[in-house]
């Protein structure tokens, strides 16, 4: 079944929400009769094809990940996407050698904005929630980080969501999204030593 009136504005309602929960809501909204598991499998298949073809990593975000990896800071991807999709994106961007731990919303009882996925991520890397920092691009994720008792660096995927109340709980907000994000500012907010001017970012 093809949904003709599903546009960008409708799509933004689900950014940060788990894939299964998103499809369940759309299935009900549009009266889709296909089984949810069938829809999920189809969506994942298409997503994996796109991820393998081209996935962009913003330069400043890559710098940030590389710096944390070099210092031995534990990192984990906690996403509403399937594990297969997460791993495909990491492999396609070459970040799989830097971030080896992942947790999918499919592996926890409730997706974002519930804190389950972030609490599970902290458990897997052996960290206390209060010691964790979440990088989030969606209001639902920022709300989940806050509910988990974690600090949040917010980098809105959709610039128009920067004023969402959920982002008000973030310790650091880049209202302009990835175009405004800098590895230096995010790194310094982690409570690490200030970066020296001579250091390469």
Legacy VTK file of the C-alpha trace (Angstrom):
# vtk DataFile Version 3.0
C-alpha trace
ASCII
DATASET POLYDATA
POINTS 201 float
0.000 0.000 0.000
1.300 3.463 -0.920
0.435 6.433 1.294
0.106 9.481 -0.957
-0.121 12.286 1.605
2.855 11.383 3.790
5.167 14.384 3.520
8.127 15.876 5.358
6.019 17.502 8.061
4.434 14.161 8.849
7.829 12.461 8.820
9.294 14.858 11.388
6.759 13.685 13.979
8.564 10.357 14.120
12.206 11.424 14.156
13.836 9.773 17.141
10.973 7.323 17.660
11.665 3.594 17.314
10.970 2.034 13.918
8.481 -0.502 15.247
6.555 2.132 17.174
6.554 4.455 14.153
5.220 1.773 11.827
2.603 0.713 14.370
1.314 4.302 14.565
1.281 4.699 10.780
-0.409 1.341 10.341
-3.236 2.466 12.575
-3.432 5.989 11.165
-3.670 4.893 7.541
-5.604 1.662 8.030
-2.801 -0.497 6.662
-3.665 -4.189 6.868
-0.191 -5.656 6.334
1.240 -7.361 9.445
3.565 -5.143 11.462
6.469 -7.598 11.243
6.103 -7.671 7.462
6.189 -3.881 7.307
9.231 -3.785 9.578
11.116 -6.315 7.455
10.312 -4.391 4.279
11.347 -1.065 5.751
14.613 -2.509 7.060
15.396 -4.092 3.693
14.971 -0.768 1.873
16.871 1.140 4.547
19.808 -1.252 4.369
20.004 -0.774 0.602
20.109 3.000 1.022
22.606 2.846 3.893
24.958 0.676 1.869
24.749 3.025 -1.114
25.530 6.292 0.638
25.597 7.482 4.224
27.099 10.857 5.068
29.070 11.535 8.231
29.381 15.201 9.084
33.103 16.100 9.347
32.877 17.670 12.807
31.015 14.654 14.158
33.666 12.323 12.744
36.358 14.423 14.418
34.483 14.165 17.692
34.153 10.388 17.507
37.788 9.967 16.479
38.965 12.095 19.404
36.925 10.169 21.962
38.070 6.859 20.514
41.717 7.928 20.643
41.305 8.721 24.336
39.626 5.409 25.081
36.250 6.912 25.956
33.548 4.202 25.817
30.957 4.901 23.113
27.793 3.100 22.108
25.114 3.799 19.517
21.620 3.651 21.017
19.111 4.006 18.209
15.490 3.427 17.342
16.632 1.680 14.170
17.103 -2.069 13.919
20.457 -3.572 14.888
21.035 -4.519 11.250
20.445 -0.914 10.147
22.735 0.501 12.839
25.522 -1.894 11.929
25.092 -1.189 8.205
25.446 2.555 8.737
28.500 2.145 10.959
30.126 -0.186 8.443
29.249 2.038 5.495
30.831 5.075 7.124
33.857 3.286 8.546
32.810 4.174 12.081
32.421 0.510 13.005
36.117 0.423 13.917
35.591 3.303 16.364
32.192 2.425 17.825
31.792 -1.300 18.351
28.876 -1.348 20.811
25.269 -0.847 19.712
21.809 -1.230 21.204
18.581 -1.076 19.225
15.139 -0.047 20.439
14.070 -3.532 19.381
16.092 -4.858 22.308
14.336 -2.903 25.069
10.718 -2.789 26.292
10.045 0.832 25.300
11.640 3.132 22.726
12.354 6.838 23.089
11.126 9.049 24.756
11.231 6.330 27.437
14.732 6.041 28.953
15.040 2.268 28.421
17.476 2.321 25.514
19.907 4.717 27.193
19.807 2.858 30.487
20.547 -0.364 28.628
23.391 1.334 26.768
24.910 2.480 30.066
24.575 -1.032 31.465
26.350 -2.553 28.486
29.370 -0.287 28.741
29.423 -0.491 32.531
28.751 3.196 33.169
26.520 4.969 35.666
23.792 6.997 33.929
24.999 10.206 35.577
28.402 9.680 33.956
26.951 9.355 30.455
26.541 12.021 27.798
24.006 11.506 25.023
24.300 13.125 21.600
20.787 13.527 20.254
19.178 14.925 17.124
15.518 14.493 18.073
13.267 15.817 20.849
12.185 12.295 21.798
15.810 11.329 22.312
16.550 14.409 24.407
13.540 13.568 26.571
14.788 9.996 26.920
18.251 11.188 27.967
16.737 13.495 30.585
14.521 10.680 31.905
17.588 8.445 32.130
19.431 11.033 34.230
22.065 11.641 31.555
23.563 14.830 30.221
22.631 15.663 26.643
24.293 17.432 23.742
21.490 18.252 21.308
22.120 18.605 17.576
18.650 18.940 16.013
18.208 17.023 12.786
15.338 19.340 11.865
16.227 22.950 12.610
12.592 23.815 13.249
12.551 21.537 16.300
15.312 23.455 18.113
12.698 25.230 20.253
11.008 21.992 21.290
10.691 21.907 25.116
12.519 18.572 25.217
15.696 20.254 23.975
15.505 22.725 26.860
16.795 19.943 29.131
20.001 19.577 27.091
23.191 20.834 28.644
24.413 22.003 25.251
22.215 22.813 22.257
23.356 23.529 18.711
20.172 25.152 17.320
21.556 25.123 13.795
22.115 21.367 13.852
25.157 19.792 12.240
25.984 23.022 10.461
26.654 24.625 13.823
28.060 21.618 15.724
31.773 21.649 16.516
33.835 18.843 17.940
35.708 21.286 20.160
32.591 22.682 21.874
31.105 19.233 22.412
34.382 17.877 23.759
34.824 20.694 26.218
31.255 20.234 27.453
32.073 16.639 28.390
34.124 17.973 31.271
37.412 16.941 29.704
40.391 19.243 29.852
40.032 22.271 27.533
41.438 21.688 24.078
44.676 23.544 23.421
44.716 25.949 20.519
47.524 23.964 18.901
45.505 20.778 18.825
44.079 19.688 15.509
40.317 19.380 15.251
LINES 1 202
201 0 1 2 3 4 5 6 7 8 9 10 11 12 13 14 15 16 17 18 19 20 21 22 23 24 25 26 27 28 29 30 31 32 33 34 35 36 37 38 39 40 41 42 43 44 45 46 47 48 49 50 51 52 53 54 55 56 57 58 59 60 61 62 63 64 65 66 67 68 69 70 71 72 73 74 75 76 77 78 79 80 81 82 83 84 85 86 87 88 89 90 91 92 93 94 95 96 97 98 99 100 101 102 103 104 105 106 107 108 109 110 111 112 113 114 115 116 117 118 119 120 121 122 123 124 125 126 127 128 129 130 131 132 133 134 135 136 137 138 139 140 141 142 143 144 145 146 147 148 149 150 151 152 153 154 155 156 157 158 159 160 161 162 163 164 165 166 167 168 169 170 171 172 173 174 175 176 177 178 179 180 181 182 183 184 185 186 187 188 189 190 191 192 193 194 195 196 197 198 199 200
